Amino acid sequence: MPRKARVVLPDHPHHIVQRGHNRQAVFVSAEDYAYYLDNLRLWKERLGIKVYAYCLMTNHVHLVVDPGATPSHLALLMKRLAGRQTRYVNKLEGRTGTLWEGRYKSSPIEAETYLLCCCRYVERNPVRAGMVARPEEYPWSSFRAKIEAAMGWLDLDPVFAALGTTMAEQVQMYRAFVNAAPPTGEWDFMRRTVQRGQLTGTRRFRDDVAHRIGRRLEWRGRGRPDRSTSQEPRK
């Protein structure tokens, strides 16, 4: 059966996951991680894409990115990242073949309600995996840049910016939010929506997107209850 076209919404953040082929290691040395991030910075600037969060794990990557007004730029970004990393690793190891599994996974995010939740999910991934005790201890995610107010090429997402009137306030609120225990079912909801290519959002958001694209991306299965109010960090 033909694969369904991936839904990419202009000017919306998307949660992206791409895994190594057969779950094999993609990153081995610090240079491997740095090379991927250098290309992420390069191509996000060339394509006008905003990067709100990232986490590079040993055998997969998580990104939270907004393609801007040109949805096709998202696929182009992922093609450039995957291709360059594959050629880099193959040259180092004297090998041929693919580095990644067939398709990356993506889920459009309802920003005002779930963007911070997705960033928390992404940046706490090393903690959930038992690699570090705190997210700031992991060097290959965006969390450290955010709490040190050293954003560099990372884009400041609008929900993060609304957490306070100063960067210090924003950092304090965001750190507390990421370190707080998430609501029951949040991790599972984030994982399932991206794996199934469905929408990370409330029923209202799903109805609106269905109206805009002419088809419904139904959420099937148990998950997080719908919410009509935006997610705020707990104090």
C-alpha positions in Angstrom: 0.0 0.0 0.0 1.3 3.5 -0.7 2.4 5.5 2.2 0.2 8.4 3.4 1.7 11.8 2.7 3.3 13.3 5.8 1.3 16.3 7.1 3.5 19.4 7.6 1.9 22.7 8.6 3.4 26.1 7.8 4.4 28.2 10.7 3.9 25.5 13.2 6.4 23.6 15.4 6.9 19.9 14.6 8.3 17.2 16.8 10.8 15.1 14.7 12.3 11.7 15.5 14.8 9.9 13.3 16.5 6.6 14.3 19.5 4.8 13.2 19.1 1.8 10.9 18.3 -1.3 13.0 18.7 1.0 16.0 22.5 1.0 15.4 24.6 3.8 16.9 24.7 7.0 14.8 26.9 9.0 17.2 30.0 7.5 18.7 32.5 10.4 19.3 32.0 14.0 20.3 33.0 14.9 16.8 30.0 13.0 15.5 27.6 14.9 17.6 29.3 18.2 16.8 29.2 17.5 13.0 25.4 16.9 13.1 24.8 20.1 15.1 27.0 22.1 12.7 24.9 20.9 9.8 21.7 21.6 11.7 22.8 25.2 12.3 23.9 25.6 8.7 20.7 24.2 7.0 18.2 25.8 9.4 19.7 29.2 8.5 19.8 28.5 4.8 16.2 27.2 4.8 14.7 29.8 7.2 13.7 27.1 9.7 13.5 27.7 13.5 15.0 25.2 15.9 13.4 25.3 19.3 14.8 22.1 20.9 17.0 19.2 20.1 18.5 16.1 21.7 21.0 13.8 20.0 21.0 10.4 21.6 23.3 7.6 20.6 21.1 6.0 18.0 18.4 8.6 17.3 17.7 12.3 17.3 14.8 14.4 18.5 14.1 17.9 17.0 11.5 20.5 17.6 11.5 22.7 14.5 9.2 25.2 12.7 9.5 25.1 8.9 8.2 28.6 8.5 6.0 29.5 5.5 7.4 26.7 3.3 6.5 23.3 4.6 8.6 21.5 2.1 11.7 22.9 3.8 11.2 20.5 6.7 11.8 17.4 4.4 14.7 19.2 2.8 16.3 19.9 6.2 16.0 16.2 7.2 17.3 15.0 3.8 20.4 17.3 4.2 21.1 16.2 7.8 20.7 12.5 7.1 22.7 12.6 3.9 25.6 14.5 5.3 25.8 12.4 8.5 25.7 9.2 6.4 28.5 10.3 4.1 30.5 11.5 7.1 30.2 8.2 9.0 30.7 6.0 5.9 33.9 7.8 5.1 35.2 7.5 8.7 34.4 3.8 8.9 35.1 2.8 5.3 31.6 1.5 4.8 28.7 2.0 2.5 24.9 1.9 2.9 22.3 3.7 5.0 22.8 5.1 8.4 19.2 5.8 9.2 15.9 3.9 9.2 13.6 4.6 6.2 11.5 7.6 7.2 11.8 10.1 10.0 8.7 10.5 12.2 7.0 13.9 12.6 4.1 15.4 14.5 2.7 19.0 14.1 2.4 20.6 17.5 -0.3 22.9 18.9 2.2 25.5 20.1 0.3 27.3 22.9 -0.7 24.1 24.5 2.0 21.5 23.8 5.2 23.2 22.6 6.8 23.4 26.1 5.7 19.9 26.8 7.4 18.6 23.6 10.6 20.5 24.5 10.5 19.0 28.0 10.0 15.5 26.5 12.9 16.0 24.1 15.3 17.5 26.6 14.6 15.0 29.4 15.2 12.0 27.1 18.7 11.4 28.5 17.2 11.4 32.0 14.5 8.9 31.1 17.2 6.7 29.5 19.2 6.7 32.7 22.2 8.4 31.1 22.3 11.4 33.4 20.5 12.5 36.6 19.6 16.0 35.4 18.9 17.3 31.9 21.6 20.0 32.1 24.3 17.3 32.6 23.8 16.0 29.0 25.9 18.0 26.5 24.1 17.1 23.3 20.7 18.7 24.0 19.4 22.2 23.9 18.5 22.4 27.6 21.9 23.6 28.8 21.9 26.5 26.2 18.5 27.6 27.4 19.2 27.7 31.1 22.6 29.3 30.6 20.9 32.0 28.5 23.4 31.3 25.8 21.0 30.5 23.0 23.5 31.0 20.1 21.9 29.8 16.9 19.0 28.2 18.8 15.7 30.0 18.3 13.7 31.4 21.2 10.3 29.9 21.0 7.3 32.2 21.7 6.0 30.2 24.6 9.4 30.2 26.3 9.6 34.0 25.7 6.2 34.4 27.4 7.4 32.8 30.6 8.8 36.1 32.0 9.6 39.7 31.1 13.4 39.1 31.4 15.6 36.2 30.3 16.4 35.4 33.9 12.7 35.0 34.7 12.2 32.9 31.5 15.1 30.6 32.5 13.9 30.2 36.0 10.4 29.3 35.0 11.5 26.9 32.2 14.0 25.1 34.4 11.3 24.5 37.0 8.9 23.3 34.3 11.3 20.8 32.8 12.3 19.5 36.2 8.7 19.1 37.4 7.0 15.7 37.2 4.9 15.7 34.0 1.2 14.9 34.2 0.3 11.3 34.0 0.3 10.1 30.4 2.3 13.0 28.9 5.3 10.9 27.9 3.2 8.3 26.3 1.1 10.9 24.5 4.2 12.6 23.0 5.8 9.3 22.0 2.6 8.0 20.3 1.7 11.1 18.4 5.1 11.4 16.8 5.4 7.6 16.1 2.0 7.6 14.4 2.5 10.9 12.5 -0.5 12.4 14.2 -1.2 15.8 15.8 0.2 16.8 19.2 -2.7 19.0 20.3 -6.2 19.3 21.7 -9.4 18.2 19.9 -10.0 21.8 18.9 -6.6 21.8 17.2 -7.3 18.5 15.4 -10.7 19.8 14.2 -9.1 23.0 12.9 -6.3 21.1 11.0 -8.9 18.6 9.6 -10.8 21.5 8.2 -7.7 23.1 6.7 -6.2 20.0 5.0 -9.5 18.2 4.1 -8.8 15.1 6.1 -8.7 14.0 9.7 -5.6 12.6 11.5 -7.5 10.7 14.1 -5.9 9.9 17.4 -6.7 6.3 18.3 -5.7 4.6 21.5 -5.4 5.7 25.1 -3.5 8.8 25.8 -3.6 12.2 27.4 -7.0 13.8 27.9 -7.8 16.8 25.7 -7.2 20.2 27.2 -8.6 23.5 26.0 -6.3 25.7 28.1 -2.6 26.3 27.5 0.1 24.5 29.4 1.8 26.6 32.0 4.9 25.7 34.0 4.2 24.7 37.6 5.7 26.8 40.3 
